[in-house]
């Protein structure tokens, strides 16, 4: 196994992207005031909760309510106009975009972060690393001794794995689906050979006590990259694209005017929002970053 240098990430601030309230605006819902509902892929919930808390602290007249869904349901509700802003890990496809255009709406996609799908297991699990051959066998169902559990049967995490590792057999025949990420962790504590797949921000001790506790209940498996070395989902390895299960995070809006959805998006993609991304264990998408090398012996946590 190759030994890798470890790095931390810091944000280089080169611009400020604020959310200013237009003088004299008569809209009840402006870029910094009013109330909106944002649909969120459940695997991204800790990140978006942190973003809304920071946004509310800066703009106390704004109320951004969060509703968590699986990725499929978030996009379905978006297309049905039940929610005008969503946070998911893919862009709309051509069919979805055509449906939106038919409704005389246009979508705006804003990339705010790079995320990772993390493979976790009980501390008593026999494996600590997975090479590319093992990953292929597990995701194709050929290796059934390590059952998989996802956060939802229609989750973005599952969709990503199906895209990366297409199989002639239905993946539904050999995986289990929970209702949310905490249920994945709970399942692993009772099933020592199982492997769970969760979003990166759920296992970062930098957010809150719930996600911090997850790190005490599971271990994170190292995955083999294209160069043959093994990587954990550290931010530097996500930024360098060394970790193999990386995905993008988008805010998608169908807002017909420049309202609170636009203001929240601008905040998340701006200086303060990108700092929240960094603190949540993900990699900022709109601000330059630099890598700072540090000793492996001092790196005991993600």
HELIX and SHEET records of a PDB file:
HELIX    1   1 UNK A   42  UNK A   44  5                                   3    
HELIX    2   2 UNK A   45  UNK A   58  1                                  14    
HELIX    3   3 UNK A   71  UNK A   79  1                                   9    
HELIX    4   4 UNK A   94  UNK A  102  1                                   9    
HELIX    5   5 UNK A  132  UNK A  140  1                                   9    
HELIX    6   6 UNK A  156  UNK A  164  1                                   9    
HELIX    7   7 UNK A  171  UNK A  173  5                                   3    
HELIX    8   8 UNK A  181  UNK A  190  1                                  10    
HELIX    9   9 UNK A  200  UNK A  203  5                                   4    
HELIX   10  10 UNK A  209  UNK A  217  1                                   9    
HELIX   11  11 UNK A  235  UNK A  239  1                                   5    
HELIX   12  12 UNK A  260  UNK A  269  1                                  10    
HELIX   13  13 UNK A  271  UNK A  279  1                                   9    
HELIX   14  14 UNK A  296  UNK A  298  5                                   3    
SHEET    1   A 2 UNK A   6  UNK A  11  0                                        
SHEET    2   A 2 UNK A 289  UNK A 294 -1                                        
SHEET    1   B 8 UNK A  62  UNK A  69  0                                        
SHEET    2   B 8 UNK A  34  UNK A  41  1                                        
SHEET    3   B 8 UNK A  85  UNK A  88  1                                        
SHEET    4   B 8 UNK A 246  UNK A 253 -1                                        
SHEET    5   B 8 UNK A 108  UNK A 122 -1                                        
SHEET    6   B 8 UNK A 195  UNK A 199 -1                                        
SHEET    7   B 8 UNK A 148  UNK A 150  1                                        
SHEET    8   B 8 UNK A 175  UNK A 177  1                                        
SHEET    1   C 6 UNK A  62  UNK A  69  0                                        
SHEET    2   C 6 UNK A  34  UNK A  41  1                                        
SHEET    3   C 6 UNK A  85  UNK A  88  1                                        
SHEET    4   C 6 UNK A 246  UNK A 253 -1                                        
SHEET    5   C 6 UNK A 108  UNK A 122 -1                                        
SHEET    6   C 6 UNK A 218  UNK A 220 -1                                        
SHEET    1   D 6 UNK A  62  UNK A  69  0                                        
SHEET    2   D 6 UNK A  34  UNK A  41  1                                        
SHEET    3   D 6 UNK A  85  UNK A  88  1                                        
SHEET    4   D 6 UNK A 246  UNK A 253 -1                                        
SHEET    5   D 6 UNK A 108  UNK A 122 -1                                        
SHEET    6   D 6 UNK A 283  UNK A 284 -1                                        
SHEET    1   E 3 UNK A 129  UNK A 130  0                                        
SHEET    2   E 3 UNK A 222  UNK A 224  1                                        
SHEET    3   E 3 UNK A 230  UNK A 231 -1                                        
END                                                                             
